[in-house]
Amino acid sequence: ALEGVLTEIAVHAFQGTLPMSRGQNSAGLGGFALSSNLVWLISGRGTCLLGESATAALAVSKLRSGYVPPGVLAAISNVLEPGDNLDEVVKTHNGIDATPEAVEDAGLSYGGNATVRDCEYWLSATSAATPETVECPFILGRAYGSSRGPLRKYRYLQPLSGIVLDLPPLKAWLGSGGDDATEADAPKTTLLAGAVRMISPAARGAATFGIDTYDYRLQGVTLTSLLDYNKGALNVANRHPLTASLAPAKGAVVFTSQPARPAFQASAHEWWSVQATMPRVAQFHEMAITIYNPPLEVSALLPLITGAVPPQLTHAYFNKSAFDEYTRVVGRDDVSTWHCGRMGDGYVAIYSYQPAAFAAEGPYAGVDLLADGYRNVWITHVGSRSRDGDFDKWVNSVRMAKININILPPGADRDGGLPFCLWQNQCIVGFPDQIDYWRLVKCVQWIPFVNSSPPCGKTLNTMGFVGCYLGCKLPDWRLCLAMCAVKSIDWSLPSATFGHVDVEYIPWFKPAMEFSWDDELLVGRRYNAVRREPYDQTCDRFDTPFGRADRGIDVRKLAIRAKNTSLDLDFGESPRRTVVNAS
């Protein structure tokens, strides 16, 4: 339903931009983004830029059919902006997770058993980068061809469709049933899906999942985050998990990222909008914690994906010149450092566990706040003159916070499968032209008296591989090799490849936050409270001051009310009906 999408845009829009839209940062770096066109069409705020197809389609529909966006959307904008004395939480949930549990709840099939209709849904809601959906381009390609339309980017893979879709399911090869395994015994997972699962988290970075968006609005500032979204995924483009927006069109925004390529190799987009690894974010009202804790494989897998070794740093976009005031203060522990800015009536402060300093030269001098190290914790805190008083008073309250952080990197001796063991022990030297094969053999094969303790011997069953190949009954020897490799080699990733990160943030006269990489967010009921309770980091479909709808695919109706106007959305019938009432 068009009105449902437009309502989502209206409740998250800020000063004519979308600080966070389905996980993508749309505030721009000192200017309006193309998504501002839709905000302008429905609320009159922002600007109209040329070149975005969605805006053109909506404009044409207005001209040809007389369609007019419901007046309640402009009313929502009038409530949220300028936002005098506003103190509101806006939460929404988009999309569906491509997981077996979500699939069953949605009544859909996946993997090799997916139908054309299932795949149409999956590729519109997520991507082909998950084990549950990776077969869909082949299924749709068989049904529609792949020379035109969205499937065109998969056309080079179509010759492999017979191998992907016509081979037995994975469990028929791996399970104990052998040749007697039945389709009922086999999971809906093909060999290709198993391969995608093995290289996760590298593949997960390209996928889109269900997104919980948390937006806290004060006069002059909004803090928006993606709660616990796809943590640890590698090479994630156009995903800023946390954005503080004060004047987006002027560049007064603050967000963090972990670049996947060095500065001398990266474009502006790659430097600011591609996450080498996705952090974990928690937010409670005006405070948010961002934990960067990349997996141990980041230095091994990212060069294969991006063609470059990622720099060992995290950084924040903080354009000092875009703010009316900027100050740097030291916390009451005489160690922690806060970078604080004021734009109009909105305030923002950001803290880095690793020492951070602005770039002194280059195109991002005075803009790029750099902190060395793969692992880091950033804390963002926003405020407003209408609620917190003048800027100096607010800055002093921020610096009085107590911060306790413990970071324990992952160990170098974690158990893992053959690929990780070969990389860890530097068994492949001279790839691809001058491989030292004897070094490789000594890593994997036990030889009496000569090589009695191969470091990776437990990850490869050599005799089992040979026996499997000799007894293989598949028609193609290459398929036999693939099947026996899956059965005889340990492909698993090492356990506990992520480090342990624990954060305790106790702001001055605010509820304390306790968060970690593995555990849920705990929040104190009041300032200095000893008892802390879980704070749910999932969102309903709509949880806003203007209307609420439960999370789940069975949600059929949504009622939106703002300033004596209303919008009733009914998704229960086909075609979907929208009834707009004005009272």
C-alpha positions as a printed Julia matrix, in Angstrom:
583×3 Matrix{Float64}:
   0.0     0.0     0.0
   1.38    3.31   -1.11
  -0.03    5.14    1.88
   1.74    2.75    4.26
   5.12    3.6     2.7
   4.34    7.32    2.69
   3.26    7.16    6.34
   6.56    5.55    7.26
   8.4     8.33    5.45
   6.32   10.99    7.2
   6.98    9.73   10.74
  10.76    9.47   10.19
  11.33   12.59    8.08
  13.36   15.37    9.65
  13.83   18.8     8.07
  13.02   17.52    4.61
  15.34   14.49    4.74
  15.22   10.88    5.83
  17.96   10.42    8.46
  17.24    6.69    8.32
  15.15    4.93    5.71
  14.98    1.12    5.81
  18.48    1.16    7.19
  19.95    3.44    4.59
  21.32    6.83    5.53
  19.63    9.44    3.36
  20.62   12.64    5.12
  23.46   13.33    2.71
  26.8    14.84    3.63
  25.89   18.5     3.61
  22.96   18.55    1.21
  19.6    17.04    0.33
  19.43   13.46   -0.87
  17.1    12.19   -3.6
  14.77   10.71   -0.97
  14.01   14.3     0.02
  11.79   14.49   -3.06
   9.2    12.2    -1.51
   9.3    14.15    1.74
   8.71   17.33   -0.24
   5.79   15.81   -2.14
   3.93   14.66    0.97
   4.79   17.46    3.42
   6.1    20.46    1.48
   9.38   20.39    3.43
  12.79   19.92    1.93
  13.44   20.36   -1.76
  12.66   18.78   -5.11
  15.6    17.25   -6.95
  15.44   15.64  -10.36
  16.48   12.12  -11.13
  14.64    9.78   -8.75
  12.23    7.31  -10.36
  10.0     6.87   -7.29
   9.35   10.61   -7.11
   8.66   10.77  -10.83
   6.17    7.9   -10.59
   4.31    9.56   -7.72
   4.29   12.91   -9.52
   2.93   11.33  -12.71
   0.2     9.54  -10.73
  -0.79   12.87   -9.21
  -1.02   14.44  -12.67
  -2.77   11.61  -14.52
  -5.11   10.2   -11.9
  -5.53   13.09   -9.55
  -3.98   11.17   -6.67
  -3.21   13.38   -3.67
  -1.25   12.14   -0.64
  -3.5    12.06    2.45
  -3.55   15.31    4.39
  -2.71   13.44    7.59
   0.86   13.05    6.34
   1.39   16.8     6.2
  -0.29   17.03    9.63
   2.27   14.56   11.02
   5.05   16.73    9.64
   3.51   19.82   11.24
   3.47   18.06   14.63
   7.06   16.81   14.41
   8.51   20.04   13.03
   9.53   22.48   14.37
   8.87   20.14   17.32
   8.46   22.64   20.15
   8.83   20.82   23.47
   8.78   17.51   21.58
   9.98   14.43   23.48
   8.79   11.39   21.51
   9.88    7.89   20.5
   8.97    6.7    17.0
   9.54    3.0    16.28
   8.82    1.01   13.12
   9.66   -2.44   11.76
  10.19   -3.16    8.06
  10.67   -6.28    6.03
  10.97   -9.91    7.01
  13.99  -11.95    8.05
  14.95  -14.64    5.56
  15.11  -17.35    8.22
  13.34  -20.73    8.39
  11.25  -19.49   11.35
  10.1   -16.37    9.53
   9.45  -18.4     6.39
   7.14  -20.79    8.21
   5.26  -17.92    9.84
   4.78  -16.32    6.42
   3.59  -19.57    4.87
   6.33  -19.46    2.22
   8.75  -22.05    0.9
  12.45  -21.51    0.45
  15.55  -23.13   -0.99
  15.11  -25.68   -3.74
  11.41  -26.09   -2.85
  10.54  -22.41   -3.4
   7.97  -21.63   -6.06
   8.09  -18.76   -8.54
   5.69  -16.79   -6.37
   7.78  -17.42   -3.25
  10.88  -16.16   -5.03
   9.14  -13.06   -6.31
   8.45  -12.18   -2.69
  11.92  -13.07   -1.42
  13.82  -11.02   -3.97
  11.54   -8.02   -3.37
  11.86   -8.25    0.42
  15.49   -9.28    0.85
  18.22  -10.42   -1.54
  19.78  -13.54   -3.01
  22.65  -13.53   -0.52
  21.12  -15.75    2.16
  21.09  -19.57    2.26
  17.29  -19.55    2.16
  16.99  -17.39   -0.97
  20.11  -18.07   -3.03
  18.31  -20.39   -5.45
  15.65  -17.8    -6.35
  17.49  -16.11   -9.26
  17.77  -19.54  -10.91
  14.11  -20.4   -10.26
  12.89  -17.06  -11.62
  15.36  -17.24  -14.5
  13.86  -20.55  -15.6
  10.37  -19.11  -15.38
  10.88  -15.72  -17.01
  14.32  -15.73  -18.61
  17.1   -13.48  -17.4
  17.89  -11.23  -20.34
  15.74   -8.31  -19.18
  14.52   -6.65  -16.02
  15.81   -7.19  -12.45
  17.07  -10.7   -13.28
  19.51   -9.35  -15.85
  22.29   -9.06  -13.24
  22.04  -12.83  -12.67
  22.12  -13.81  -16.35
  25.72  -15.03  -16.23
  24.75  -17.59  -13.57
  21.93  -19.18  -15.53
  24.09  -21.9   -17.17
  24.61  -23.24  -13.64
  20.89  -23.58  -12.94
  20.9   -27.31  -13.69
  23.62  -27.94  -11.12
  21.95  -25.72   -8.52
  18.37  -26.9    -8.85
  18.56  -30.48  -10.13
  21.06  -31.99   -7.7
  19.76  -33.83   -4.62
  19.18  -31.74   -1.49
  22.16  -31.32    0.8
  20.99  -33.8     3.45
  20.71  -36.55    0.85
  24.5   -36.31    0.6
  25.38  -35.53    4.19
  22.82  -37.53    6.14
  23.03  -41.14    7.21
  20.39  -42.22    4.72
  22.82  -42.32    1.8
  21.14  -43.49   -1.39
  17.98  -44.34    0.56
  17.44  -40.77    1.79
  13.99  -39.55    0.84
  12.81  -36.07   -0.03
  10.89  -35.96    3.23
  14.13  -36.51    5.14
  15.97  -33.77    3.26
  15.85  -30.13    4.36
  15.0   -27.41    1.87
  18.71  -26.64    1.44
  20.69  -27.19   -1.75
  24.44  -27.56   -2.1
  24.67  -23.9    -3.15
  22.84  -22.8     0.0
  25.24  -24.86    2.07
  28.17  -23.11    0.41
  26.66  -19.68    1.12
  26.12  -20.64    4.73
  29.78  -21.68    5.03
  31.15  -18.31    3.9
  28.91  -16.31    6.21
  29.35  -13.6     7.48
  30.87  -12.57    4.15
  27.63  -13.23    2.24
  25.35  -11.78    4.91
  26.58   -8.26    4.23
  24.77   -8.1     0.89
  21.42   -9.2     2.34
  18.59   -7.05    3.61
  16.8    -8.26    6.71
  13.91   -7.14    8.85
  14.81   -3.73   10.28
  13.82   -2.28   13.65
  14.15    1.5    13.42
  14.2     3.54   16.63
  13.81    7.31   16.32
  13.95    9.7    19.29
  12.73   13.22   18.54
  13.58   16.4    20.41
  13.31   19.99   19.3
  16.12   20.58   16.81
  17.54   17.05   16.79
  16.65   13.43   16.13
  18.63   10.3    17.02
  17.83    7.32   14.81
  19.24    3.8    14.97
  18.91    0.3    13.57
  18.52   -1.88   16.62
  20.7    -4.99   16.67
  20.78   -5.18   12.88
  22.91   -7.84   11.13
  25.8    -7.52   13.58
  29.17   -8.75   12.36
  28.21   -8.92    8.67
  31.03   -7.94    6.32
  31.08   -5.32    3.57
  27.65   -3.77    4.16
  26.87   -0.89    1.77
  24.55    2.05    2.46
  23.87    1.12    6.07
  24.48    3.67    8.8
  23.25    2.0    11.96
  23.12    5.26   13.93
  22.6     8.87   12.85
  22.2    12.05   14.89
  20.61   14.72   12.7
  20.49   18.41   13.6
  20.55   20.19   10.23
  21.06   17.52    7.55
  20.88   19.89    4.59
  23.81   21.86    6.05
  25.88   18.84    7.0
  25.15   18.98   10.74
  24.82   15.2    11.08
  26.89   12.74   13.1
  27.31    9.04   12.33
  29.98    6.36   12.56
  31.35    3.75   10.2
  34.2     1.3     9.75
  35.65    1.74    6.25
  36.33   -1.37    4.19
  39.08    0.17    2.05
  42.02    2.46    2.86
  41.46    6.18    2.32
  43.82    6.36   -0.67
  41.82    3.61   -2.45
  38.32    4.56   -1.34
  35.82    6.89   -2.95
  33.79    9.19   -0.7
  30.94    6.69   -0.83
  33.2     3.79    0.15
  34.87    5.77    2.92
  31.62    6.89    4.57
  28.82    4.57    3.47
  30.32    1.05    3.36
  30.75   -0.76    6.66
  33.68   -3.2     6.72
  31.75   -4.95    9.46
  28.33   -4.12   10.87
  28.28   -2.98   14.51
  25.7    -3.76   17.15
  23.6    -0.78   18.26
  21.31   -0.21   21.23
  19.35    2.97   21.93
  17.35    4.23   24.86
  15.71    7.6    24.26
  18.45   10.21   23.63
  21.38    7.83   24.29
  22.86    5.16   22.04
  25.76    2.7    22.2
  27.51    1.43   19.05
  29.83   -1.58   19.39
  32.29   -2.41   16.6
  33.52   -5.96   17.13
  34.51   -7.51   13.78
  34.98  -11.28   13.53
  38.42  -12.81   13.46
  37.97  -13.5     9.74
  37.74   -9.8     8.8
  41.37   -9.55    7.7
  41.1   -12.84    5.76
  37.73  -12.47    4.04
  37.45   -8.75    3.31
  40.43   -8.58    0.94
  38.73  -11.3    -1.13
  35.51   -9.26   -1.23
  36.77   -5.71   -1.63
  40.23   -6.28   -3.09
  41.89   -4.35   -0.26
  42.89   -4.83    3.36
  40.57   -2.75    5.57
  42.22   -0.02    7.66
  42.32   -0.76   11.37
  40.09    2.09   12.47
  36.57    3.29   13.05
  35.56    6.88   12.48
  32.75    9.4    12.86
  31.47   12.03   10.48
  31.39   15.24   12.53
  31.72   18.41   10.43
  32.72   20.98   13.03
  32.21   23.88   10.63
  28.56   22.9    10.06
  27.67   23.56   13.72
  26.98   26.88   15.42
  29.16   25.78   18.33
  31.71   23.02   18.83
  33.6    22.14   21.99
  35.76   19.28   23.23
  35.56   18.35   26.91
  37.24   15.78   29.14
  35.07   13.58   31.35
  35.19   13.62   35.12
  37.53   10.62   35.04
  40.1    12.87   33.28
  40.4    10.25   30.53
  37.21   10.09   28.46
  36.8    12.77   25.79
  33.52   14.09   24.42
  33.13   16.0    21.15
  30.04   18.22   21.42
  28.18   20.36   18.91
  25.2    22.7    18.87
  23.1    23.56   15.84
  20.18   25.85   16.59
  18.32   24.35   19.54
  19.72   20.83   19.09
  22.79   19.34   20.79
  24.92   16.26   20.1
  27.9    14.69   21.89
  29.94   11.67   20.84
  32.52    9.62   22.75
  35.01    7.02   21.52
  36.57    4.36   23.74
  39.67    4.33   21.54
  41.36    7.78   21.52
  39.92    9.79   18.62
  41.22   12.87   16.83
  40.15   14.85   13.78
  42.02   14.46   10.51
  44.46   17.36   10.27
  44.82   17.39    6.47
  43.2    16.11    3.33
  39.62   16.47    2.09
  38.13   15.51    5.47
  40.22   17.73    7.73
  38.06   18.92   10.61
  35.34   16.49    9.56
  36.7    12.97   10.01
  37.01   11.9    13.67
  39.4     8.92   13.53
  39.94    6.22   16.16
  42.54    3.47   15.68
  41.66   -0.2    16.14
  39.2    -2.68   14.65
  37.26   -2.88   17.92
  35.71    0.21   19.45
  32.69    1.57   21.3
  31.05    4.86   20.36
  28.48    6.51   22.64
  26.14    9.16   21.2
  24.03   11.49   23.35
  21.67   14.21   22.09
  19.84   17.02   23.83
  17.71   20.1    23.25
  17.55   23.62   24.63
  13.8    23.32   25.36
  14.38   20.35   27.67
  18.0    20.52   28.83
  18.69   24.23   29.13
  21.61   26.09   27.53
  24.42   24.34   25.71
  27.16   24.82   28.32
  24.97   23.37   31.06
  24.12   20.36   28.93
  27.77   19.75   27.96
  28.77   19.78   31.62
  26.09   17.2    32.45
  27.32   14.94   29.63
  30.94   15.05   30.82
  29.84   13.93   34.3
  28.83   10.48   33.01
  30.54    7.32   34.22
  31.73    4.98   31.48
  33.0     1.43   32.03
  34.09   -0.55   28.97
  35.83   -3.91   28.69
  37.03   -5.22   25.32
  38.53   -8.69   25.0
  39.57   -9.53   21.41
  38.92  -13.03   20.07
  41.72  -15.5    20.7
  44.02  -16.61   17.92
  43.67  -20.29   18.84
  39.98  -20.78   18.12
  39.0   -24.1    16.59
  37.74  -23.89   13.04
  37.4   -25.79    9.8
  39.96  -26.42    7.08
  39.84  -23.0     5.31
  40.35  -21.11    8.58
  43.07  -23.5     9.75
  44.99  -23.13    6.47
  44.83  -19.34    6.76
  45.7   -19.33   10.47
  48.78  -21.52    9.98
  49.87  -19.83    6.73
  49.71  -23.11    4.85
  49.08  -21.63    1.4
  52.12  -19.65    0.33
  52.75  -18.39   -3.19
  49.11  -18.46   -4.32
  48.19  -18.7    -7.16
  51.31  -19.24   -9.28
  53.97  -20.66   -6.95
  52.15  -22.65   -4.31
  54.38  -24.57   -1.92
  52.53  -27.89   -2.16
  54.79  -29.71    0.31
  53.99  -27.03    2.92
  50.29  -27.54    2.18
  50.56  -31.34    2.51
  52.39  -31.04    5.84
  49.5   -28.92    7.16
  46.81  -31.51    6.49
  48.21  -35.01    6.06
  49.59  -37.32    8.75
  52.72  -39.17    7.54
  54.45  -41.65    9.92
  57.83  -40.42   11.22
  57.83  -37.56    8.7
  54.81  -35.48    9.65
  53.2   -36.86   12.79
  51.34  -33.71   13.93
  49.78  -31.83   11.0
  48.08  -28.67   12.41
  44.99  -29.11   10.24
  44.87  -32.91   10.19
  41.58  -33.1    12.1
  39.79  -30.92    9.54
  40.24  -33.29    6.58
  39.37  -36.98    6.34
  41.7   -37.98    3.48
  40.79  -41.66    3.39
  37.12  -40.83    3.64
  37.46  -38.44    0.7
  39.19  -41.08   -1.45
  36.63  -43.75   -0.52
  33.76  -41.39   -1.22
  35.13  -40.51   -4.65
  35.77  -44.11   -5.65
  32.25  -45.11   -4.64
  30.49  -42.1    -6.12
  27.58  -42.88   -8.44
  26.85  -39.37   -9.72
  27.13  -38.98  -13.53
  29.76  -36.18  -13.45
  33.17  -36.55  -11.75
  33.13  -32.85  -10.83
  29.9   -33.31   -8.9
  31.5   -36.3    -7.18
  34.42  -34.13   -6.11
  32.07  -31.46   -4.78
  29.95  -33.97   -2.89
  32.94  -35.71   -1.34
  34.56  -32.39   -0.4
  31.42  -31.39    1.49
  31.32  -34.73    3.3
  35.01  -35.13    4.11
  36.17  -31.59    4.94
  35.3   -29.54    8.01
  34.11  -26.24    6.54
  32.97  -24.66    9.8
  34.0   -21.23   10.94
  35.87  -21.06   14.25
  33.73  -20.79   17.34
  33.67  -17.53   19.28
  35.28  -15.57   16.44
  33.9   -12.37   17.92
  35.51  -10.69   20.87
  33.75   -9.94   24.16
  32.68   -6.32   24.63
  30.85   -5.03   27.71
  29.65   -1.43   28.11
  28.18    0.42   31.07
  27.07    4.0    30.51
  25.8     5.93   33.54
  24.84    9.46   32.44
  24.31   12.29   34.9
  20.75   12.11   36.29
  19.63    9.74   33.51
  18.88    6.0    33.58
  21.99    3.86   33.18
  22.54    1.62   30.13
  24.3    -1.75   30.24
  25.02   -3.44   26.92
  27.36   -6.01   25.38
  28.03   -7.79   22.11
  26.15  -10.91   23.2
  23.6    -9.83   25.82
  20.43   -7.77   25.77
  20.25   -4.11   26.71
  19.6    -3.4    30.4
  18.3    -0.01   31.53
  17.94    1.37   35.04
  14.52    2.62   36.04
  15.96    5.88   37.3
  19.28    7.64   37.84
  21.78    5.56   39.81
  19.36    2.63   40.08
  21.03   -0.59   41.17
  18.37   -2.72   39.55
  18.39   -2.73   35.75
  15.78   -4.35   33.57
  15.79   -5.56   29.94
  14.74   -2.95   27.4
  13.24   -4.58   24.32
  15.24   -3.84   21.17
  12.54   -5.0    18.78
   9.84   -2.76   17.36
   6.21   -3.2    16.4
   5.22   -2.57   12.8
   4.21    0.95   13.83
   4.66    2.38   17.32
   4.3     6.14   16.98
   2.39    9.0    18.65
   0.03    8.91   15.65
  -0.91    5.24   15.56
   0.17    1.72   16.41
   0.12   -1.64   14.67
   1.49   -4.93   16.0
   4.48   -6.67   14.49
   3.77   -9.67   12.29
   2.52  -10.66    8.9
  -1.09  -11.04   10.13
  -1.4    -7.3    10.74
  -4.26   -6.14    8.55
  -5.12   -2.6     9.63
  -3.41    0.6    10.65
  -5.13    3.77   11.85
  -3.17    7.05   11.79
  -4.45   10.2    13.51
  -2.91   13.69   13.57
  -4.47   17.13   14.04
  -8.09   16.18   13.32
  -7.19   14.17   10.22
  -6.95   10.41    9.9
  -5.83    7.63    7.61
  -7.25    4.09    7.84
  -5.25    1.46    6.03
  -6.9    -1.92    5.37
  -4.65   -4.69    4.06
  -7.15   -7.49    4.62
  -8.69   -7.7     1.16
  -7.41   -8.05   -2.36
  -6.97   -5.62   -3.96
  -5.86   -3.63   -0.94
  -8.2    -0.85    0.0
  -7.34    2.53    1.46
 -10.03    4.69    3.02
  -9.17    8.26    4.02
 -11.38   10.08    6.52
 -11.28   13.73    7.55
 -13.06   14.91   10.65
